[in-house]
């Protein structure tokens, strides 16, 4: 194990290339697939791919999906509810968190040895992602702590996570999970000096709590962070959950933590996230064997879940931000809150890129934000545009700041949103 020392975690070129190769063709590692299959066999007393076992998992998955889209609480008190989660949700969530953890590492926010706390861990998907990534890059070590209230989830966690840590590099020391409800646990019940505290698909489940109450909860638990610790909040990409995440994160920031990313407050003002639907999209994963078996037969598509879309935010205790850029005083860039003054005119703006292409290959649409708008704002690359401006945003990363010189302002009455249309003469350039 690597001892705690000053300075950020560094990863050599070979480790970076191994992780990049994984992201090019993401799939659940064979070791973890085998552990899940073996757990299903032990739990049910039948082979993991027994038709009766698969049928009951399919039923559990359909119920979970139905309750999710009705915005109802999903329960994991019974065995097949957890097995269905492992089959349908866990593969995407594992790769998804590897993207987030790699972002933390790549930005110099991780340490050579980390104390990681996953709150509402379920069957341990986030710890499994940590184990897999650290094994692949061949550097860093971690102590992993977790909180979970479901006994069935805890049973799965104890069967999967310690075994994966032992089999995959030995870089992660798994602590016994803490049984408890996120809404009731006190900060003093948790370990201190936490470097990364994770709320993955958790806060959105607290539907009985108002946004302000969720923020109070996170702020209280943040007392256990190290002075340079990071909080990760992740939710699904759908409108309701993604918007609620932005509202919750804004409320957490009002309680003394700093939003590191993806939001950049380039005008020095607080934003209004009421209509802030933003999310990231990554490459599809390869379906694990279990998912492939579930998808055999009629309506098999209902059991395939391979696309990665999520809304997330990083918050810091030390006020560190991804982009320190601020619009210079007197700069000739219009505020988004003033776009109503410029409809049908060509103007200059500066903003953060807050989505990938939401349109298609012909008409490209990107969400942008400067921290001031009441209505959503999108950059539109029309299908008729030719030349280098068609791909001007292709290589701009999510959250990066961009200057646009000469975009045409349009108002979309049907959606209550502004479009900034890229023209042949528009100049697009990174600002920071």
C-alpha positions in Angstrom: 0.0 0.0 0.0 1.1 3.5 -0.7 1.3 5.8 2.3 -0.4 9.2 2.5 1.8 12.0 1.2 1.5 15.5 -0.1 0.8 16.2 -3.8 -1.8 15.0 -6.3 -1.9 11.5 -7.7 0.1 11.2 -11.0 -0.4 8.4 -13.5 2.2 7.3 -15.9 1.7 7.2 -19.7 1.2 3.5 -19.7 -1.6 3.7 -17.1 -3.2 6.5 -18.9 -3.3 4.6 -22.2 -4.7 1.5 -20.5 -7.6 3.6 -19.1 -8.1 5.4 -22.4 -8.3 2.0 -24.1 -10.9 0.9 -21.5 -13.0 4.0 -22.3 -12.8 3.3 -26.0 -14.3 -0.2 -25.5 -15.9 -0.1 -22.0 -17.2 -3.3 -20.5 -17.6 -4.9 -17.0 -14.3 -6.7 -16.2 -14.4 -10.4 -16.3 -13.5 -10.7 -12.6 -16.6 -8.6 -11.6 -18.9 -10.4 -14.1 -17.8 -13.8 -12.6 -18.3 -12.5 -9.0 -21.9 -11.3 -9.8 -22.7 -14.6 -11.6 -21.4 -16.6 -8.7 -23.3 -14.5 -6.2 -26.6 -15.1 -8.1 -25.9 -18.8 -8.1 -25.3 -18.9 -4.4 -28.2 -16.6 -3.6 -30.8 -18.5 -5.7 -29.4 -22.1 -5.4 -29.6 -22.3 -9.2 -27.3 -21.5 -12.1 -27.2 -17.8 -12.7 -28.6 -18.3 -16.2 -31.3 -20.7 -15.2 -34.5 -19.7 -17.1 -36.5 -19.4 -13.8 -33.8 -17.1 -12.3 -33.7 -15.0 -15.4 -37.5 -14.7 -15.5 -37.7 -13.4 -12.0 -34.9 -10.9 -12.6 -36.7 -9.7 -15.7 -39.9 -9.1 -13.7 -37.9 -7.2 -11.0 -36.3 -5.0 -13.7 -39.6 -4.2 -15.3 -41.1 -3.1 -11.9 -38.0 -1.0 -11.1 -38.2 0.8 -14.5 -42.0 1.4 -14.1 -41.6 2.9 -10.7 -38.6 5.0 -11.8 -40.5 6.6 -14.7 -43.5 7.2 -12.4 -41.1 9.0 -10.1 -41.9 6.5 -7.3 -39.5 5.1 -4.8 -37.7 1.9 -5.8 -37.3 -0.7 -3.1 -34.4 -3.1 -2.7 -35.7 -5.1 0.3 -36.0 -8.4 -1.6 -33.3 -10.6 -3.2 -34.5 -10.4 -6.8 -34.8 -6.6 -6.6 -31.1 -6.5 -5.9 -30.2 -9.2 -8.5 -32.2 -7.2 -11.1 -30.2 -4.1 -10.2 -26.9 -6.0 -10.6 -28.1 -7.2 -14.0 -29.5 -4.0 -15.5 -28.2 -0.9 -13.7 -24.9 -1.9 -12.2 -22.9 -2.3 -15.5 -23.6 1.2 -16.7 -23.1 2.8 -13.3 -19.8 1.0 -12.9 -18.3 2.5 -16.1 -20.1 5.8 -15.4 -18.3 6.2 -12.1 -14.9 5.3 -13.7 -15.4 8.3 -16.0 -16.1 10.5 -13.0 -13.2 9.2 -11.0 -10.8 9.6 -13.9 -12.0 13.2 -14.3 -11.0 13.7 -10.6 -7.6 12.1 -11.2 -7.0 13.9 -14.5 -7.7 17.3 -12.9 -5.2 16.8 -10.1 -7.9 16.4 -7.4 -7.0 12.9 -6.3 -4.2 11.8 -3.9 -1.8 8.9 -4.1 -3.7 7.4 -1.1 -7.4 8.2 -0.8 -10.1 7.8 1.8 -13.3 7.3 -0.1 -16.8 7.2 1.3 -19.8 6.1 -0.8 -23.1 7.1 0.8 -26.0 4.9 -0.3 -23.7 2.4 -1.9 -26.3 -0.2 -2.8 -24.5 -3.5 -3.8 -21.2 -1.6 -4.0 -21.0 -0.5 -7.6 -18.9 2.7 -6.9 -16.4 0.7 -4.8 -16.1 -1.8 -7.6 -15.4 1.0 -10.1 -12.7 2.3 -7.8 -11.1 -1.1 -7.5 -11.2 -1.7 -11.2 -9.8 1.7 -12.2 -6.9 1.7 -9.7 -6.0 -1.8 -10.7 -5.9 -0.8 -14.3 -3.8 2.4 -14.0 -1.4 0.6 -11.7 -1.0 3.5 -9.2 -2.6 4.9 -6.1 -4.4 3.1 -3.2 -7.5 3.7 -1.3 -9.5 2.9 1.8 -13.2 2.5 0.9 -16.0 3.1 3.3 -19.7 2.8 2.5 -23.1 3.5 4.0 -26.2 1.4 3.1 -29.5 0.7 4.7 -30.8 -2.3 2.7 -29.9 -5.6 4.2 -30.1 -7.3 0.8 -27.8 -4.7 -0.7 -25.3 -5.1 2.2 -25.3 -8.9 1.6 -24.4 -8.4 -2.0 -21.8 -5.7 -1.1 -20.1 -8.1 1.3 -20.0 -10.9 -1.3 -18.7 -8.7 -4.2 -16.6 -5.8 -3.0 -14.0 -7.4 -0.7 -13.6 -10.3 -3.2 -13.0 -7.9 -6.1 -10.5 -5.9 -4.0 -8.5 -9.1 -3.2 -8.6 -10.3 -6.8 -7.8 -7.0 -8.6 -4.5 -5.6 -7.5 -4.9 -5.3 -3.8 -4.7 -1.5 -4.0 -8.1 -1.0 -2.2 -8.7 -1.8 1.4 -12.4 -2.3 1.9 -13.8 -1.4 5.3 -16.9 -3.0 6.7 -20.0 -1.1 5.4 -21.9 1.1 7.9 -25.6 0.1 8.1 -27.8 3.2 8.2 -30.2 5.5 6.4 -28.7 8.6 4.7 -31.5 10.7 6.1 -30.8 9.7 9.7 -27.1 9.1 9.9 -25.0 11.7 11.8 -21.7 13.0 10.6 -20.1 11.7 13.8 -21.1 8.2 12.8 -18.8 8.4 9.7 -15.0 8.3 9.2 -13.3 11.6 9.0 -10.6 13.1 6.7 -12.6 11.8 3.7 -10.9 12.7 0.4 -13.9 11.8 -1.9 -17.5 11.6 -0.7 -19.9 10.2 -3.2 -23.7 10.6 -3.5 -24.5 8.5 -6.6 -28.1 8.2 -7.5 -29.0 8.8 -3.9 -30.2 12.4 -3.3 -32.9 12.1 -6.0 -34.4 9.2 -4.1 -35.1 11.4 -1.1 -38.4 12.6 -2.6 -39.8 13.2 0.9 -37.2 15.9 1.4 -37.2 19.4 -0.1 -34.1 20.6 -2.1 -33.1 22.7 0.9 -33.3 19.7 3.2 -31.1 17.6 0.9 -28.6 20.4 0.8 -28.6 20.6 4.6 -27.9 16.9 4.8 -24.9 17.0 2.4 -23.5 20.1 4.1 -23.7 18.4 7.5 -22.0 15.2 6.2 -19.3 17.4 4.5 -17.9 18.1 8.0 -16.2 14.7 7.6 -14.3 15.8 4.5 -10.6 16.5 4.4 -9.7 20.2 4.0 -9.1 19.5 0.3 -11.8 16.9 -0.1 -14.2 16.5 -3.0 -17.9 15.7 -3.0 -19.4 13.9 -6.0 -23.1 14.2 -6.7 -24.5 12.0 -9.6 -28.0 11.5 -10.8 -29.7 10.2 -14.0 -29.9 12.4 -17.0 -33.6 12.7 -17.3 -35.2 16.2 -16.9 -36.6 15.8 -13.4 -33.5 14.3 -11.8 -30.9 16.3 -13.7 -32.7 19.6 -12.9 -33.1 18.6 -9.3 -29.4 17.9 -9.1 -28.5 21.4 -10.3 -30.9 22.9 -7.8 -29.5 20.8 -5.0 -25.9 21.6 -5.9 -26.7 25.3 -6.0 -28.2 25.0 -2.5 -25.2 23.1 -1.2 -22.9 25.9 -2.5 -25.0 28.4 -0.5 -24.0 26.4 2.6 -20.3 27.1 2.2 -19.0 24.5 -0.3 -17.7 25.5 -3.7 -18.9 24.1 -7.1 -15.7 23.0 -8.8 -17.4 21.8 -12.0 -19.1 21.6 -14.4 -20.5 25.0 -13.7 -18.3 28.1 -14.0 -19.6 31.4 -12.7 -17.8 33.5 -15.3 -19.9 36.6 -14.5 -19.3 36.3 -10.7 -23.0 35.8 -10.0 -25.1 32.9 -8.7 -27.1 31.1 -11.3 -30.8 30.1 -11.5 -30.9 26.4 -12.0 -34.7 26.0 -12.2 -34.5 25.1 -16.0 -31.0 23.8 -16.0 -31.2 20.4 -17.8 -27.6 19.4 -18.4 -25.9 16.1 -18.6 -22.9 14.2 -20.1 -23.0 11.4 -22.5 -20.2 8.8 -23.0 -19.7 5.8 -25.2 -22.0 2.8 -24.9 -20.8 -0.2 -22.9 -20.6 -3.8 -24.1 -23.4 -5.8 -22.5 -22.2 -8.3 -19.9 -23.1 -12.0 -20.3 -25.9 -11.7 -17.8 -27.5 -8.8 -19.7 -27.2 -10.6 -23.0 -29.0 -13.6 -21.5 -31.8 -11.4 -20.2 -32.2 -9.9 -23.6 -32.8 -13.2 -25.4 -36.3 -13.8 -26.6 -39.3 -11.5 -27.2 -39.0 -7.9 -26.1 -35.4 -8.4 -25.1 -34.6 -4.8 -25.7 -36.4 -4.0 -22.5 -33.5 -5.6 -20.6 -30.6 -3.9 -22.4 -29.1 -0.8 -20.7 -25.8 0.2 -22.3 -25.9 4.0 -22.9 -24.2 6.2 -20.4 -25.9 9.5 -19.7 -25.7 11.3 -16.4 -25.8 14.6 -14.6 -23.0 15.2 -12.1 -21.2 17.9 -10.1 -18.0 18.1 -8.1 -17.9 20.3 -5.0 -14.9 21.3 -3.0 -14.2 22.3 0.6 -11.1 24.4 -0.4 -12.8 26.8 -3.0 -10.9 25.2 -5.9 -12.7 25.5 -9.2 -12.1 24.0 -12.6 -12.0 27.3 -14.4 -11.1 30.5 -12.7 -11.9 32.5 -15.8 -14.0 35.6 -15.4 -15.3 37.9 -18.2 -13.0 40.9 -18.2 -14.6 44.2 -17.2 -15.7 46.1 -20.2 -15.4 43.1 -22.6 -17.8 43.3 -25.5 -19.7 40.1 -24.7 -23.5 40.2 -24.1 -24.9 38.6 -20.9 -27.4 35.8 -21.5 -29.8 37.6 -19.2 -29.8 40.4 -21.7 -30.5 38.2 -24.8 -34.0 39.6 -25.1 -32.5 42.9 -26.1 -30.6 41.3 -29.0 -33.2 39.0 -30.8 -32.5 38.8 -34.6 -29.1 40.6 -34.1 -25.6 39.3 -34.3 -23.6 39.6 -31.1 -20.6 38.2 -29.2 -21.0 36.0 -26.2 -18.8 33.9 -23.8 -20.1 30.8 -22.1 -19.5 27.3 -20.8 -20.3 24.4 -23.0 -22.8 22.3 -21.0 -23.7 19.4 -23.3 -22.6 17.4 -26.2 -24.5 17.5 -29.4 -28.2 17.3 -28.5 -29.2 17.5 -32.2 -28.2 15.2 -35.0 -25.4 15.1 -37.6 -27.2 17.7 -39.7 -28.4 20.3 -37.2 -26.1 20.3 -34.2 -27.4 21.8 -30.9 -25.3 22.5 -27.7 -26.4 23.8 -24.4 -24.4 26.8 -23.1 -24.5 28.9 -20.0 -22.8 32.0 -18.6 -24.4 31.8 -15.2 -27.0 34.6 -15.8 -29.9 33.3 -17.9 -33.5 32.7 -16.7 -34.2 30.8 -19.9 -32.1 28.0 -21.5 -29.7 29.0 -24.2 -28.4 26.8 -27.0 -25.8 27.2 -29.7 -27.2 25.9 -33.0 -25.1 24.8 -36.0 -27.6 24.7 -38.8 -27.8 22.0 -41.4 -27.1 24.5 -44.2 -23.8 25.6 -42.7 -20.7 24.5 -44.5 -17.0 24.9 -43.7 -14.9 24.6 -40.5 -17.6 26.0 -38.2 -19.6 22.8 -38.6 -17.2 21.1 -36.2 -16.1 24.1 -34.2 -17.4 22.6 -30.9 -16.4 19.0 -31.6 -13.3 19.0 -29.5 -14.4 21.3 -26.8 -14.8 19.5 -23.5 -17.9 19.5 -21.3 -17.7 22.5 -19.0 -15.0 24.4 -20.9 -15.4 28.1 -21.6 -15.8 29.3 -25.2 -16.0 32.7 -26.9 -18.4 33.1 -29.8 -17.9 36.2 -32.0 -20.8 36.9 -34.4 -23.7 34.6 -33.5 -27.3 35.3 -34.5 -29.8 35.5 -31.6 -33.2 33.8 -32.1 -35.9 33.1 -29.6 -37.7 29.8 -29.7 -41.3 30.6 -28.5 -42.3 26.9 -28.4 -39.6 26.0 -25.9 -39.0 29.3 -24.2 -35.4 29.2 -25.1 -32.8 31.3 -27.0 -30.8 29.9 -29.9 -27.4 31.3 -30.8 -27.0 30.4 -34.5 -23.5 29.9 -35.8 -22.9 31.6 -39.1 -20.2 31.2 -41.8 -18.4 34.3 -40.3 -18.8 33.3 -36.7 -15.5 32.9 -34.8 -15.4 30.2 -32.1 -12.4 29.9 -29.7 -11.6 28.6 -26.3 -11.6 31.3 -23.6 -9.7 29.4 -20.9 
